[in-house]
Amino acid sequence: MMLGRWGEVGVLAFARISMGAQLQVVGALGPLLIGSLVTDWAALGTLIGTYSLAGVFVALPAGWLLARFGDRVVLLGGVGLMALGGLLLAIAPGFGVALVGRLVSGVGGALLTIAGAKMVLDRFSGAGVALAMGLMLMAWPFGIGLALLVLPLLGEDWRSGLWLSASFCALAFLLVTVAVRAAGPSAASHRRMWLLPHEWRPLLALGVVWAGYNASFAVAVGFTPAFLVANGMSHAEAGALASLIGFSILPLQPVGGAIAERLGRPLLVTVLCILGMVAALAATAAGAPPWLTLPAFGLLAAPPSSLIMAFAGRALSPESRAFGMGVHYTVFYLGLALLPPFAGFVRDKTGAAAAPLLTAAAFLAMCLTALAVYAATMAQRTDPR
């Protein structure tokens, strides 16, 4: 049963929902995993970050794999590895096997991310690209919110939560198998497998922005449940409130960036949104009502997502874009692998439940510095003097 292109986008979105839920399963069950599957908060942060570590090594060769084997093969391999990694995590007797499972899942998630984006670009043009890509972007935070909302309802049975996540990925694999058609290997085209000297600085700066922005989001959804539990909430209440981060990003995810572009101030909107995200995290850590601050964080996180990617496109020439995206995602995955464990390390050293949230705010402050580097570099490129 092969669907039309919009049906395929729906299947890809379902796979991305399972990916978001799989990424978040460790954070959603975090307080229950301490003392059972992991020994401390740094180990929990390592399990959260390891999911993204594989992308450091997958991003650059992913384009070659797509050209050599075709997008459907790579997509099936990615979702299949997610299911396999989820199985390993569900049966893990301890931290070592759990870490391997997260690494395998992370390889699959990286392949799904890159292959899914390529398939959307191959199948749509014009205004349809933005809508289809918006649906893809929305699926990931929706999966995160779904995990935060559903998994705590299982009570103390954290192992069932891991099995549920693995089953979700297995279902996505079956849907991709029966519903996504093959496009075949893409024809070779002239692409520059390096960057021009003036492209490195703005692209690396944006890689830092993209990594810090996503790491702050991952830390917020990963450590907020534990913060709320430490402040007296039940696991179910904490998960429901933390899920507001993932769900609140959805309304503006497909259109927030487009509105900023239409206003002609995309950089200003990005800076203001990041400042607002910092304020929301700081207010949450200070004890402000989480039902107010967490949705605010999610809403403000929506516009920068598409804007940062648009900035990266402007930093690269068409000939450098394929290789440049590989570099961009390599920096992204490296940051997403290293920064959440650092947040857990700060939690262990300080003993403060709010420490990861304040650390995530520091990541966003780093983003603002990198954005300034990007803006200054691009201004020099357009300066006629």
N, C-alpha and C positions, 0 to 999 in steps of 0.2 A: 504494500500500500504506500504509494508515493504521493505526497501532498504538494500543493502549489507553494510558491515561495513564501507567502504569509503563513501558511501552515508550518513550513519549515522553521520560520522565525519563532513560532510558538513552541515548537519542540526544542529549539536551541535555548529559548528562554526558560523552559522547564528544566533543562540540563543546568543552566546557570543558577536557577533557584536551588537545585540540589547541591551545587557547588558552594553557594553562600551558606546554606544550612550546614554543610560539612565543615567549612571553615570555622563556623561559630559553635559547633557542637562541643568543643573542648571548653570554650569560654562559658557557654550556657550551663554546663555541668561542673564548672570549675571548683566550687566549694566542696562538691561531693567527691571529686577526684583527688583532692589533697588528702594524703594519708592512705590512699588505696592504690591508684595507678601512678601517682606522682608524689614526691616527698615534700616539695616546697613550692612557693609561688614562682621562683625563677624557672623551675622545671615546667610548671604550667605555661609560663610565657614562652618557653622553648617549644613546647608542643604547638602553641598557637602560631609562632613564627616559622616553624619548620615547614608548614604547609606552603609557604611562599619561597622557601630557600631553593627549591628545585627550579623555579623560574629563572634564577640567576644563570643557570646552565642551559636552560631550554630556550630562552628567548631568541638568541642569535641563530641557532641552528633550526629553529622552527620553520622559518621560511624555506630553507632547503628541503626539509621533510615534506612540506606542502607541495613543492614543485616536483619532488621525486615520486611521491606516493599518492598524491591527490588529497583533497580536503576531507573527503568522507572517511578515508582510512585513518588519517590523523585524528579526526574528530572521534571516531569509534575507539581508537586507541586511548585517547584522553579520558573519555567517560568510563571506559573499561578499567583503566588504572585507578580512577576515582573509586569505583566500586570495590576493586581489589584492596586498595589501601584502607577503605572503610571497614572491610572484613577483617583485615589484620588488626586494626585498632579495636574492633569489637571483641576479638578473641585474645587480645594481648594480656599475658599474665603479669607484665610489669612495664617499666618505662622504656626499656630497649626495644621491644617489639612494637610498642605504641609509637615510638619515634620513627621506626621504619615504615609503619603504616601511614603516618602523616607525610613522610617524604614521598612515598609512592603516590598517595592521593594528590600531593602538590604537583608532581610531574603531570598527572592527568589534568588537574585544574589549569595549569599553564598552557597545555596543548589545547584544551577546550577554549580558553580565552582567546588565543591567537587564531585558531582555526575558525572559531565562530565569527570573529570580526571580519576575517577574510571572506567568509561565505556570504555575510550580509553585503559587503562591498561588491562582491561578484554579482549578486542577484538584484541589486537596486541601483537606481541612479536618480539624480535630481532630489526633489523634496522627499521622496520615499526613503532615501538613505537616513535622514535625520530621524524619521519616525521609527524605522526598523531598528536603528542603532539605539534609540531611546528605550525601546522595549527591552533590548539586550542589557542596557545599563541598569534599568529598573529591576531586573530579575535578581541580580546579586544581592542588593540590600534587602529585597523582599525575602529572600531565603534566610538572610541573617535574622531579620525580625521574626520570621516563622519559627526558627530554632529557639529563639529566646522566649517565644510565647508558648510553644508546645512542649518542649523538653522538660521544663520544670513541673509540668502536670503529671509526669511519671513518678514524682515523689523521690524517694531515696534510691530507686532502682536505676542507677546511672548506666549500667550495662545495657539495659533495654534501649536507652537513648542512643547509644552507639550503634546498636543493631538497626534501629529505625533509620538513622542517617545512612548507613550502608545500603539498606533496602531501597531508600529513595534514589540513590545513585544507580543501583542496579535497574530500577524501573526506567530511569532516564536512558540508560544504555539500550534497553529493549526498544524504547520509542525511537531513538536515533537509528537503530538498526532497521526498523520497518518503515520509517517515514522520511528519511533524508536521502535524497538521490545523490549519486556520484557526479561530480563535475569533471573528474579526471585531472591529471597534472596540468598545470598552467604552462602556457608557452613561455619559453625563455624570452626575456626582454632585456634591453640595455639598462643596467642599473649599476651605479657606482658602489663598490663594496668598501668604501671608506668615506670619511667626512672631509669637507673642505676646511681649511684652518679656521675660518670665521664662523663655522657652524658648531664647533666643539663646545665653546663656553656657554652659549645660550641653551644648547640642548642638555648639557650636563646640569646646568642650573635648574632647568625644568624637570629633569630626572629627580633631583633632590626635592623639588616642590611636590611632585607626584608621589614620591615615596613617603615624605613626611605627612602629607595630607591623608593618604590612605592608611598609614600606620596609626595616626591619631584616631581615625575612625575605628580601626581594628581594636586598638587599646580601649577606646570608649565602650564599645559593645562587649569586649572581652572581659573587662575588669569592673564595669559598672554593677553587674549583679552581685559580685562579692562585696563591693562597697556598700550597696544598699542592705545586704544581709548583715554586714557588720554594724549597721545603724539600726538594726532591730526588725527588718522586714523578713517575711517568709521567703523561701526560694521562689515560690510561684508569683508572689507580688513583685519581687525584684526582677524576675524574668519578664513579666508583663510590662513593667515600667521601662526596662532597658530595651525592650522590643520597639518602643516608640521611636528610638533613634533610627532603626532600619525602616520603619513604616513612614516616618515623617519626611524622609528624603524623596519619597515617591512622587508627590504632586508636582514638584518643580524639576525632577530629574530630566524629563525629555524637553522641557521648554525654558528652563531657567537660563541656560547659556545663550539660547537664541534671543531671548529678551534683552540680555546684556549686550549682545552684538548689535541688535537693532538700536539700542540706546547710544551706541558708539563709544561706550566706556567699559570694555570688557576687563581691562586690568584693574580699574578702580573698583568695579563690582567684586572681582576676585579678592582684592585686599580687604574690602569692607566685610565680606562674608567670612573670611578667615579670622579677622578680628572679632567678629561676632561669635564664631565657634570657640575662640579662646575664652571669651567672656562667659559663655554658657558652661564650659567645663569648670572654670574657676568658681562660678556661682554654685554649681552642683557640689563641688568639693567643700565649699564653705557652708553647705547646709540649706541652700535655697530649695524650694519645692521641686523635686525631680520631674513631676508631671508637667512642669512648665519649662524647665531648662533643657531636658532631654529632647523633647520635640523641637525646641528652638535650635538646638545643635544640628538635628537632622535636616530641618528646613534650610538652614544656612549652608549646609554641606552640599546641597544639590547643584547650584549654579557653577561652582568652580570645577566640577568634574569634567564637563565638556569643554569649558574654557581653557583649562590647562592643556588638554589634548590639541585644541585649536592653536594655542601658542606654539606648541611643538611643531605643528605643520608649517607655521610661518617661519620658524627658525631654519628649516631645511629646504634645499632645492629639490625639485621633483626627482632628479637622478639619485639623490642621497637618501630619499625618504624611506625606502625599504630597510636599508642598513641602519639608518638613524633611528627608526622605530625599535629595532633590535637593541641598540645601545640604550635607548630611553627605557625600555622595559627591563633591561638588565639592571640598571640603577634602581628602578622601582622595586623589583623583586629582592634585590640585596637589602634595601632599606626596610622592606616589609618583613624580611626574615630576621633582621638584627634588632630593630627598634622595639617590638613588643617584648622580647626577652629582657631588654634593658629596663623596660617599665616594671616587669616582674622583679628584677634585681633591686630596683629602687624600693619596691614594696617590701622585700625581705630585709633590706638594710635599715629602713626607717621604721618598719612596723606599722606604718600609717595606711589605713585602707584607702585614703584619698590620694596617696602618692602617685599611683598610675595615671589618674586623671590629670593631675598637675604636670606629670611628665608628658602626657599627650599634648597639653597646652604648649609645652616647651617645643615639641616637634613642630607645631604650627607656627611658632615664632621663628623657627629655623626656615620654614617655608617663606615667610615674608622677606627674610634676608636674601634668600635665593631668587625670589621674584624681583627684588631690586637689582640684583646682578643681571638677570635676564633683560629687564627693561633698559638698563644702562647700555648693555651690549647691543641690543637692537637699535637703540637711538644712535649709537656710533655708526652702525651700518647704514642708516638712512641719512646721516649728516653729510651734506654735499661737500663740506670743507675738507 
